Amino acid sequence: MEHAATPAQPWSAAMPADYAALLARATRLTTPCGEGEMVWHTWGERQPGALPLVMLHGGSGSWTHWIRNIDALVAAGHQIWLPDLPGFGDSAAPPAGFDADAMVEPLYQGMQQLGLLPCKLIGFSFGGMTAGMLAAAHPDVAERLVVVGAPAMGVVPHKQFVLRGWRHLPDMAEQREVHRYNLGALMLWNATRIDDEALALHQNNVQRDRLPRRRLANTDILAQSLPQIAVPVAAIYGAHDALYKTYMGALGDRFRAATPQLLDFVLVPDSGHWVQYEQPRAFMAALLPLLSSTIDVKSAHGA
């Protein structure tokens, strides 16, 4: 198990300045994954009696999906653990499979090895679906679960967005414009927020996605998992999430119907799918109370 700082990547010069600064303050560890390793980054010190905070990124992503939230969470007293999920970022492919179900056992085994059970578990998008499946399969994983922008709730009749292909384009400028379009189509609601930082993060993440045949996001696997989760669950979405658009009402109804211990269903205004990046302050204002040990199901519903 490695305890060294992450070495610089060949493309790091194109990344935002806070990327290098965050890595310089992180501890990098690895756990077994398939024929290689899963890479974890951790920040902050664990407070006495506190649980670690494990945060799973979205599809075609890496730990950088949380880049605008790390300092605020550490300042709030949390020790955070951000893996690159199997087949994404710097982590090896899962030992078998190519979708969220292939993440569950490598994650669980890695969390056991690192002493992260139980934790407070957060998952974004594909990572939210994965986190729900993980908590359902292994009840000892989480003390509570927060899903952010998660798919697989079975409330939309067909896909609400279209992405463009880019790998076939030989010209880097053309690729960049496709990445800009895709960020606007799925990730960010306000196109003026698609700046060089967002483009660099997105491009470097999608280039390292080795699991192109994922399909579970188009099912209701998260909605099926929620009734099996015995701990408090909360959901946070950007109010204009491209996964759901006009189906936000149905999404909230499905969470309330499927979740035995629903803490809250929160919509963050003026934001889309990548809500924690687009509106980091509003996202943190929604998230931090949900992580508090003083909140419970009754108080969250105003009972």
N, C-alpha and C positions, 0 to 999 in steps of 0.2 A: 504494500500500500504506500503511495507516494505522498510526501508532505512538502513538495517543492513548489515554488511559484511557477505559474504557467509560462512557458517560453513564448517569446513573441512569434506571431504568425507572419508568413510572407506578405499577407495583404493588410497587415495592421496599420500601415501608414494611411490607408483610405478610411479608417474607422474614426468615429468621434473621439475627441480628446479624452472624454471621461471613460472611454473603454480601457485605455491603457492605465489610467489612474485607478480604476476599480480592480483590474487584474493585479496591480502592484500591491493592493491591500488584501487580496484573497489568498486563501489556502486552497491548493489543488490536490485532490485525492482521486484515486481510481478504485473501482471494484470490478470483478470479472464480468464479462459480457460476451457471450458467443466465443469467437476465436480471438477476442481482444479484450478491451476494457471500456467501462463506462466512466466518463470523466465528470467529476463533481467539483463545484467551487463553493466555498463557504466564507461568510463574512460575519463578524460580530462574535461576542462572547456569550455563552449560555449562562443566564442568570440562575441563581439557586431556586430550585423548584419549577423553573420554566421549561417548556417543551420546545424542541427545535421546530423551525418553520421550513418545511420542504415545499418547493415551488416548481411545478412542471410547466415547461414552455409549450408553445403551440406547434402544429405541424409545419414542416419545412423551416424549423426555427432552431434556436439554441437558447442558452441562458440569457442571451442579450434581449430576449423579449421582455425581460424585467429590468432593463438597464436604468430606467428612470425611477425605479422604486427602491433600489437597494439601499441607498444612503438613508432614506426616510425610515425604512423598516429597522435598520440597525440603530438609528437615533431613537427609535421608539422602544429599544431594548430587546429586539429579537435577534437570535442567532439564525441566519438563513442559509439554506442548502439548496443550490441550484444545479441539478444535473443537466448535461446534454443527454437527452433520451436516446436509447439505442437506435442507430441508423441516422442520427442527426448530429450536427455540430462536429465535435471532436471524438464522439463515442463510436465504438464498433457497432456493426449490425447486430440485431438480436439473434439468439441462437437458432430460432425457428420462427417463421412467419414474417409479416411485413406491415402489421397494423397495430392498433392499440392493444389488442389482446396479447401481442408478442412482447409488450413492454412490462406486463404485470410481474412476472416472476423475476426477471433481472432486477427490476426496481426493488421488489420486496427483499430479495437476497442482499442487494447492496445496502439497503437501509438497515437490515439486521447486522451486517458486518460493520457499519459505521456507527452503530448504537443510536439509531434515530427512531426507534419504536418505543412508545407511540410518539407521534408528532402532530403538529397542526399542518394540514395538507391543503395546498392551493394548486389548482390546475387551470391553465389558460387554453381555451379552444380545444385542440386535439389533446392537450395535457389535462384539460378538465374532464373530458370523456375517459381518459386513461385513469385519472385519479378516482373517478367514480367506480370504475371497474376494479381498481386496486383495493379500495375501501370495502367494496362488497365481497371480494374474494378473501380478504384477510382482515377480519374485524379488529385485530390488534394494531393495525397500522396507524390509525388516526384518532385523535381526541375530538376533532371536528374537521369538516371539509368545506372549502369554499371553491366553487367553480366559477370561472370567469369566461364569458363569451363561449360557453361550451355548446357543441353541436349534439346531434344524436338524441334529440328529445321527441322526434316523431310528430312534429306539429306543422311542418311546411309540406305542401303537396309536391313541390319540385324545387330544384336548386334556384336560389335567389340571385345568383351572380354568375358571371362568365369570366374566366381568366384566359389570358393569351399565352401561347407557348413562346419560349425565348431561346431554348438550347440550340435550335437549328440556325440561328442568326449569326453570321460570321462577324458582323460589325458590332463593336462594343457600344457605340452610341445608340444603335437600334435596340440592343438588349436593354440599355438603360431606360429607354422610353417605354419598353414593355414592362419593365419593373415598376416604373412610375404609374403606368395604367393599372397594373395589378394591385398596387398599394391602394389606389383610389377605388378600385372595384370591390375589394374585400376588406382591407385592413383599416384605413383611415377614412372618416366621414368627410372631413373638411380638406379639400384638395390643397389649400394653401399651406397645410402642415406637412406636405410631402416634400421635405427639404433634403439636403445632401446627407444629413445624418440618417434619416429614415431610409433613404435609398441605399446607403452603404451597409447598414445593418441588414436590410432585407436581401440585398444581392449576395452578401457573403453567407447568409443563412441558406438561401435556396440553392446555391451552388453546391452545398454539402449535404443535400437531402438525397439519401440512397434508398428511400422507400416510396417509389412512385405509384404503387398500385393500391393505395389505401382506399377502402370503401366503407368502413364502419361508420364514418361521420354521417353518411346518408341514411343510416338506420335509426332505430329508437333504443339503441343499446344503453345509453345513459339513463333514459327513463325506466328501462327494465332493471337497472342496477340500483336506483335510488331506494326502492322499497326494502332492499336488503341491507341498507346502511343504518345502523342503530345509533349513530352519533349525530349531533347537530350538523345541519347542512345549510349553507347560504349560497345564493347565486347573485353575481354582479354582471351586468351587461351594459354596454353602451346603448343609449336609447335609440341609436340609428344603426345598430349592428346589421351588416349586410347579410348575415346568415338568416335573419328573420324578417326584417323590414316591417310589413304590416301585420305580422303574426306575433308580435310581442305580447299581446293580450292572451293569446292561446298558449304562449310559452309560460307565462306566469301561472295560468290555470293548471298547466301540466305539472309544474313544480309543486304547487300546493296540493295537488291530488296524489302525487307519487312519492312525496317526501315525508316520512313519519315525523321527523323532527326538523321542520324548516324554520331556520332562524329568521331569514328575510329574503325577499326577492327585490333587488335594487337595480334601478335604471339610472345611469349616470347621464345627465343632459349633455348635449353638444359633443357627442362622441360616437364613434363607430366600434368596430369589432376589436381593434387593438386599444381598448379603452385605457389600460394602464400606461400606455405610451402617449396617447393623444391628450388625455386629461389626467396627468399624474396626481395633481393635488386633490381633485375631486374623487379620484379613485381611492387614494389613501384615506380620505375622509370617510368613505364608505367602508373600506376594508378594516381599518384599525378597531372600530367598535365590535366588529364581528369576530375578531380574534381575542377579545377580552374574555377572561374567565367569568366575568360578572354578568354577561349577557346570557339569557336563556330563551327557550322557545316562547314562553309565556310573555316575557317582556318585549321580545321582538315583534309579536303580533298585537301588542297593546292590551293584553289581557290583564 
